[in-house]
Amino acid sequence: MKAIFNYHKSPYFLYLITILGIGITSCSKDLVYENNPGIYIDKEKMISSRDSIAYSFAEKSDTRTLDTIYLPIKISGEVSNVDRNVPLVVNAAKTTATAGTHFQILESRVKANELTATAAIQLKRTADLKSKQLRIYLEIVPNADFPLVIAKTKTNNTYNGEPMSTYNPGYLIKLTDQLLKPDTWDGSGSWFKYYFGNYSAVKFKFIIEVTGRTVWGDRARYGPDAPTSAELKVYYTKLVTALYEYEQAHGPMIDETGNQVTFPKI
């Protein structure tokens, strides 16, 4: 006769079940989810420079005294059913501009049930910007709504599963009313570079005087402020003609580096 083993009543089986039960209870306590939201400048959404921008009122119309820069913001963690303030502040140690005089950080919020927002910084045209360039260094700091500190953000683009680049959390605005080289003049696919060639301050001033255009957009190509390709072809023809007339009257136009101003042959 075969012996029948009732494993349900075996002390070894009961001991095993007890141990497993304790382990599952312990693990469940360790795996309790705690929402700890953070917030950061979403540099993946930026088209041009992702760590800084050079802003010059000299490239705008003479009547413009205020302008606003918008930074894309993103949160980590879960959405909330209430609005939350974006804790954007200025780093005083890295800033030479004066709050209230040269700029103002406007109140911005992450709306209820949203993962993204925009932060607004108002820039002000003052007389001293004609002779100097000031710095505004912005950072997001943790607050009651967003206690998690996010030191760096990584690009969504990867290579072999690893992030291709890492961005610093701060953002620098270089503010002036002097003529500056556009940040994207030498960028990939730039129409600045294609139609106008190498940059110089003398050349850029000549371009603005001849075309009458002070707002160019990213790479003189992207965004609502950029000229169309047809407009750029007209500008190019005007510039080549105007430069020829200048040279007939005054000889070669020499820029601030001692080089002759020329335009590429297209």
C-alpha positions as a Markdown table, in Angstrom:
| # | Residue | x | y | z |
|---|---|---|---|---|
| 1 | Met | 0.0 | 0.0 | 0.0 |
| 2 | Lys | 1.3 | 3.4 | -1.0 |
| 3 | Ala | 1.7 | 6.0 | 1.8 |
| 4 | Ile | -0.2 | 9.2 | 1.2 |
| 5 | Phe | 1.7 | 12.4 | 2.2 |
| 6 | Asn | -0.7 | 15.2 | 3.2 |
| 7 | Tyr | 1.6 | 18.2 | 2.4 |
| 8 | His | -1.1 | 20.7 | 3.6 |
| 9 | Lys | -0.6 | 19.5 | 7.1 |
| 10 | Ser | 3.2 | 19.1 | 6.9 |
| 11 | Pro | 5.1 | 21.4 | 9.4 |
| 12 | Tyr | 7.6 | 22.0 | 6.7 |
| 13 | Phe | 5.0 | 23.4 | 4.4 |
| 14 | Leu | 3.4 | 25.6 | 7.1 |
| 15 | Tyr | 6.9 | 26.9 | 7.9 |
| 16 | Leu | 7.5 | 27.8 | 4.3 |
| 17 | Ile | 4.2 | 29.6 | 3.9 |
| 18 | Thr | 4.9 | 31.6 | 7.1 |
| 19 | Ile | 8.4 | 32.7 | 5.8 |
| 20 | Leu | 7.0 | 33.6 | 2.4 |
| 21 | Gly | 4.2 | 35.7 | 4.0 |
| 22 | Ile | 6.7 | 37.6 | 6.1 |
| 23 | Gly | 8.9 | 38.3 | 3.0 |
| 24 | Ile | 5.9 | 39.5 | 0.9 |
| 25 | Thr | 4.8 | 41.8 | 3.7 |
| 26 | Ser | 8.3 | 43.2 | 4.1 |
| 27 | Cys | 8.6 | 43.8 | 0.4 |
| 28 | Ser | 5.3 | 45.5 | 0.1 |
| 29 | Lys | 6.3 | 48.0 | 2.8 |
| 30 | Asp | 9.6 | 48.7 | 0.9 |
| 31 | Leu | 7.7 | 49.3 | -2.4 |
| 32 | Val | 5.3 | 51.9 | -1.2 |
| 33 | Tyr | 5.3 | 54.6 | -3.9 |
| 34 | Glu | 5.9 | 58.2 | -2.8 |
| 35 | Asn | 5.3 | 61.0 | -5.3 |
| 36 | Asn | 8.2 | 63.5 | -4.9 |
| 37 | Pro | 7.8 | 65.9 | -7.9 |
| 38 | Gly | 10.5 | 68.0 | -9.4 |
| 39 | Ile | 10.6 | 70.8 | -12.0 |
| 40 | Tyr | 13.2 | 71.9 | -14.6 |
| 41 | Ile | 13.8 | 74.0 | -17.7 |
| 42 | Asp | 13.0 | 71.7 | -20.6 |
| 43 | Lys | 15.9 | 72.4 | -22.9 |
| 44 | Glu | 14.9 | 69.7 | -25.3 |
| 45 | Lys | 12.1 | 72.1 | -26.5 |
| 46 | Met | 14.6 | 74.9 | -27.3 |
| 47 | Ile | 15.6 | 75.3 | -31.0 |
| 48 | Ser | 18.7 | 77.4 | -30.6 |
| 49 | Ser | 21.1 | 77.7 | -27.7 |
| 50 | Arg | 20.0 | 75.6 | -24.8 |
| 51 | Asp | 22.1 | 77.1 | -22.0 |
| 52 | Ser | 22.1 | 80.8 | -22.9 |
| 53 | Ile | 20.9 | 83.5 | -25.3 |
| 54 | Ala | 22.3 | 86.8 | -26.3 |
| 55 | Tyr | 19.5 | 89.3 | -26.5 |
| 56 | Ser | 20.1 | 92.8 | -28.0 |
| 57 | Phe | 17.5 | 95.6 | -28.2 |
| 58 | Ala | 19.7 | 97.0 | -31.0 |
| 59 | Glu | 18.3 | 94.4 | -33.3 |
| 60 | Lys | 14.7 | 95.5 | -32.5 |
| 61 | Ser | 12.8 | 98.6 | -33.5 |
| 62 | Asp | 13.7 | 101.9 | -31.8 |
| 63 | Thr | 10.3 | 102.1 | -30.2 |
| 64 | Arg | 10.5 | 98.7 | -28.4 |
| 65 | Thr | 11.3 | 99.2 | -24.8 |
| 66 | Leu | 10.1 | 95.9 | -23.4 |
| 67 | Asp | 10.3 | 92.3 | -24.5 |
| 68 | Thr | 9.6 | 88.9 | -23.0 |
| 69 | Ile | 11.5 | 85.7 | -23.2 |
| 70 | Tyr | 9.7 | 82.4 | -22.5 |
| 71 | Leu | 11.4 | 79.3 | -21.2 |
| 72 | Pro | 9.7 | 75.9 | -21.6 |
| 73 | Ile | 9.2 | 74.2 | -18.2 |
| 74 | Lys | 8.5 | 70.5 | -17.4 |
| 75 | Ile | 7.8 | 68.6 | -14.2 |
| 76 | Ser | 8.7 | 65.1 | -13.1 |
| 77 | Gly | 6.3 | 63.2 | -11.0 |
| 78 | Glu | 2.5 | 63.2 | -11.1 |
| 79 | Val | 0.2 | 66.0 | -12.1 |
| 80 | Ser | -1.7 | 67.9 | -9.5 |
| 81 | Asn | -5.4 | 69.0 | -9.3 |
| 82 | Val | -4.3 | 72.5 | -8.4 |
| 83 | Asp | -2.1 | 75.2 | -10.0 |
| 84 | Arg | 1.6 | 75.3 | -8.8 |
| 85 | Asn | 4.0 | 78.2 | -9.0 |
| 86 | Val | 7.2 | 77.8 | -11.1 |
| 87 | Pro | 10.0 | 78.5 | -8.7 |
| 88 | Leu | 12.2 | 80.4 | -11.1 |
| 89 | Val | 14.8 | 82.7 | -9.4 |
| 90 | Val | 17.8 | 84.7 | -10.3 |
| 91 | Asn | 21.3 | 83.6 | -9.1 |
| 92 | Ala | 22.6 | 86.9 | -7.7 |
| 93 | Ala | 26.2 | 85.7 | -7.7 |
| 94 | Lys | 26.1 | 85.1 | -11.4 |
| 95 | Thr | 24.0 | 88.1 | -12.4 |
| 96 | Thr | 25.1 | 91.7 | -13.2 |
| 97 | Ala | 21.7 | 93.0 | -14.3 |
| 98 | Thr | 19.4 | 94.6 | -11.7 |
| 99 | Ala | 15.9 | 93.1 | -11.0 |
| 100 | Gly | 13.2 | 95.7 | -11.6 |
| 101 | Thr | 15.5 | 97.9 | -13.7 |
| 102 | His | 16.7 | 95.6 | -16.4 |
| 103 | Phe | 14.4 | 92.6 | -16.0 |
| 104 | Gln | 11.5 | 91.2 | -14.1 |
| 105 | Ile | 10.6 | 87.5 | -13.6 |
| 106 | Leu | 6.9 | 87.3 | -14.2 |
| 107 | Glu | 4.7 | 84.9 | -12.1 |
| 108 | Ser | 4.3 | 81.6 | -14.0 |
| 109 | Arg | 2.4 | 78.5 | -13.0 |
| 110 | Val | 2.1 | 74.9 | -13.9 |
| 111 | Lys | -1.7 | 74.6 | -14.4 |
| 112 | Ala | -3.7 | 71.8 | -12.7 |
| 113 | Asn | -3.4 | 68.4 | -14.5 |
| 114 | Glu | -0.5 | 69.7 | -16.7 |
| 115 | Leu | 3.0 | 68.4 | -17.0 |
| 116 | Thr | 4.4 | 71.5 | -18.8 |
| 117 | Ala | 4.4 | 75.2 | -18.6 |
| 118 | Thr | 6.3 | 78.3 | -19.7 |
| 119 | Ala | 8.2 | 80.8 | -17.5 |
| 120 | Ala | 8.2 | 84.4 | -18.6 |
| 121 | Ile | 11.1 | 86.9 | -18.1 |
| 122 | Gln | 10.4 | 90.5 | -19.1 |
| 123 | Leu | 13.4 | 92.4 | -20.4 |
| 124 | Lys | 13.7 | 96.2 | -20.2 |
| 125 | Arg | 15.5 | 98.7 | -22.4 |
| 126 | Thr | 17.6 | 101.1 | -20.4 |
| 127 | Ala | 20.2 | 103.7 | -21.4 |
| 128 | Asp | 23.1 | 101.9 | -19.9 |
| 129 | Leu | 22.6 | 98.9 | -22.2 |
| 130 | Lys | 24.0 | 101.1 | -25.0 |
| 131 | Ser | 27.5 | 100.7 | -23.5 |
| 132 | Lys | 27.5 | 97.4 | -21.7 |
| 133 | Gln | 26.3 | 93.8 | -21.7 |
| 134 | Leu | 24.6 | 92.5 | -18.6 |
| 135 | Arg | 24.0 | 89.0 | -17.4 |
| 136 | Ile | 20.8 | 87.4 | -16.0 |
| 137 | Tyr | 21.4 | 83.9 | -14.7 |
| 138 | Leu | 18.2 | 82.0 | -14.0 |
| 139 | Glu | 17.7 | 78.9 | -11.9 |
| 140 | Ile | 14.8 | 76.8 | -10.7 |
| 141 | Val | 15.0 | 76.0 | -7.0 |
| 142 | Pro | 13.0 | 73.5 | -5.0 |
| 143 | Asn | 9.9 | 74.7 | -3.1 |
| 144 | Ala | 6.9 | 73.2 | -1.3 |
| 145 | Asp | 5.2 | 72.1 | -4.6 |
| 146 | Phe | 8.4 | 70.7 | -6.1 |
| 147 | Pro | 10.8 | 69.5 | -3.4 |
| 148 | Leu | 12.9 | 67.2 | -5.7 |
| 149 | Val | 16.2 | 68.8 | -6.7 |
| 150 | Ile | 17.0 | 68.0 | -10.4 |
| 151 | Ala | 20.7 | 68.8 | -10.8 |
| 152 | Lys | 20.9 | 67.9 | -14.5 |
| 153 | Thr | 18.5 | 67.0 | -17.3 |
| 154 | Lys | 19.4 | 64.5 | -20.1 |
| 155 | Thr | 18.4 | 64.7 | -23.7 |
| 156 | Asn | 15.8 | 62.3 | -25.0 |
| 157 | Asn | 18.1 | 61.4 | -27.9 |
| 158 | Thr | 20.2 | 58.4 | -27.2 |
| 159 | Tyr | 23.1 | 56.5 | -28.7 |
| 160 | Asn | 23.4 | 52.8 | -27.8 |
| 161 | Gly | 20.9 | 53.4 | -25.0 |
| 162 | Glu | 22.9 | 56.2 | -23.4 |
| 163 | Pro | 21.9 | 60.0 | -23.4 |
| 164 | Met | 23.8 | 61.9 | -26.1 |
| 165 | Ser | 24.1 | 65.0 | -23.9 |
| 166 | Thr | 23.4 | 66.4 | -20.5 |
| 167 | Tyr | 22.2 | 70.0 | -19.8 |
| 168 | Asn | 23.0 | 72.2 | -16.9 |
| 169 | Pro | 19.9 | 73.3 | -15.0 |
| 170 | Gly | 20.5 | 77.1 | -15.2 |
| 171 | Tyr | 19.9 | 79.5 | -18.1 |
| 172 | Leu | 21.9 | 82.7 | -19.0 |
| 173 | Ile | 20.5 | 85.7 | -20.7 |
| 174 | Lys | 23.1 | 88.2 | -22.0 |
| 175 | Leu | 21.3 | 91.5 | -22.3 |
| 176 | Thr | 22.5 | 94.6 | -24.2 |
| 177 | Asp | 21.4 | 97.4 | -26.6 |
| 178 | Gln | 24.6 | 97.0 | -28.7 |
| 179 | Leu | 24.8 | 95.1 | -31.9 |
| 180 | Leu | 25.8 | 91.5 | -31.3 |
| 181 | Lys | 26.4 | 88.5 | -33.4 |
| 182 | Pro | 23.2 | 86.4 | -33.5 |
| 183 | Asp | 23.8 | 83.2 | -31.6 |
| 184 | Thr | 22.7 | 81.1 | -34.6 |
| 185 | Trp | 24.7 | 82.9 | -37.3 |
| 186 | Asp | 27.1 | 79.9 | -37.7 |
| 187 | Gly | 24.4 | 77.2 | -36.9 |
| 188 | Ser | 23.7 | 74.2 | -39.1 |
| 189 | Gly | 21.6 | 75.3 | -42.1 |
| 190 | Ser | 21.9 | 79.0 | -41.2 |
| 191 | Trp | 20.8 | 81.4 | -43.9 |
| 192 | Phe | 22.8 | 84.1 | -42.2 |
| 193 | Lys | 25.9 | 82.2 | -43.2 |
| 194 | Tyr | 24.7 | 81.1 | -46.6 |
| 195 | Tyr | 23.6 | 84.6 | -47.8 |
| 196 | Phe | 25.9 | 86.9 | -45.8 |
| 197 | Gly | 29.1 | 84.8 | -45.2 |
| 198 | Asn | 31.3 | 85.4 | -42.2 |
| 199 | Tyr | 30.1 | 87.7 | -39.4 |
| 200 | Ser | 31.5 | 91.0 | -38.5 |
| 201 | Ala | 29.8 | 93.9 | -36.6 |
| 202 | Val | 30.5 | 96.3 | -39.5 |
| 203 | Lys | 28.9 | 93.9 | -42.0 |
| 204 | Phe | 25.9 | 93.3 | -39.7 |
| 205 | Lys | 25.3 | 97.0 | -39.2 |
| 206 | Phe | 25.5 | 97.5 | -43.0 |
| 207 | Ile | 23.0 | 94.6 | -43.5 |
| 208 | Ile | 20.5 | 96.2 | -41.1 |
| 209 | Glu | 20.9 | 99.6 | -42.7 |
| 210 | Val | 20.4 | 98.3 | -46.2 |
| 211 | Thr | 17.6 | 95.9 | -45.5 |
| 212 | Gly | 15.8 | 97.8 | -42.8 |
| 213 | Arg | 15.4 | 94.6 | -40.9 |
| 214 | Thr | 16.3 | 94.2 | -37.2 |
| 215 | Val | 14.5 | 91.0 | -36.3 |
| 216 | Trp | 15.7 | 87.8 | -38.0 |
| 217 | Gly | 14.7 | 84.8 | -36.1 |
| 218 | Asp | 16.6 | 81.6 | -35.5 |
| 219 | Arg | 19.3 | 81.1 | -38.2 |
| 220 | Ala | 17.4 | 83.8 | -40.2 |
| 221 | Arg | 15.3 | 80.8 | -41.2 |
| 222 | Tyr | 13.1 | 79.4 | -38.5 |
| 223 | Gly | 10.2 | 80.9 | -36.5 |
| 224 | Pro | 7.6 | 83.6 | -37.2 |
| 225 | Asp | 10.2 | 86.4 | -37.1 |
| 226 | Ala | 12.4 | 84.9 | -39.8 |
| 227 | Pro | 12.4 | 86.2 | -43.4 |
| 228 | Thr | 11.3 | 84.0 | -46.2 |
| 229 | Ser | 13.7 | 82.7 | -48.8 |
| 230 | Ala | 12.3 | 85.1 | -51.3 |
| 231 | Glu | 12.9 | 88.0 | -49.0 |
| 232 | Leu | 16.5 | 86.9 | -48.4 |
| 233 | Lys | 17.1 | 86.7 | -52.1 |
| 234 | Val | 15.9 | 90.3 | -52.4 |
| 235 | Tyr | 18.1 | 91.4 | -49.5 |
| 236 | Tyr | 21.1 | 89.7 | -51.0 |
| 237 | Thr | 20.7 | 91.5 | -54.3 |
| 238 | Lys | 20.3 | 94.8 | -52.5 |
| 239 | Leu | 23.4 | 94.2 | -50.3 |
| 240 | Val | 25.6 | 93.3 | -53.2 |
| 241 | Thr | 24.5 | 96.3 | -55.1 |
| 242 | Ala | 24.9 | 98.7 | -52.1 |
| 243 | Leu | 28.3 | 97.3 | -51.3 |
| 244 | Tyr | 29.4 | 97.9 | -55.0 |
| 245 | Glu | 28.2 | 101.5 | -54.8 |
| 246 | Tyr | 30.0 | 102.0 | -51.5 |
| 247 | Glu | 33.3 | 100.7 | -52.9 |
| 248 | Gln | 33.0 | 102.9 | -56.0 |
| 249 | Ala | 32.6 | 105.9 | -53.7 |
| 250 | His | 34.9 | 105.0 | -50.8 |
| 251 | Gly | 37.0 | 102.0 | -51.7 |
| 252 | Pro | 36.8 | 98.7 | -49.8 |
| 253 | Met | 34.7 | 98.5 | -46.7 |
| 254 | Ile | 36.9 | 97.4 | -43.8 |
| 255 | Asp | 35.4 | 95.8 | -40.7 |
| 256 | Glu | 36.5 | 96.0 | -37.1 |
| 257 | Thr | 39.0 | 93.1 | -37.6 |
| 258 | Gly | 40.8 | 94.8 | -40.5 |
| 259 | Asn | 39.3 | 92.5 | -43.1 |
| 260 | Gln | 37.4 | 93.6 | -46.2 |
| 261 | Val | 33.6 | 93.2 | -46.1 |
| 262 | Thr | 32.4 | 90.9 | -48.8 |
| 263 | Phe | 29.3 | 88.7 | -49.5 |
| 264 | Pro | 29.5 | 85.1 | -50.8 |
| 265 | Lys | 28.8 | 84.4 | -54.5 |
| 266 | Ile | 25.5 | 82.5 | -54.8 |
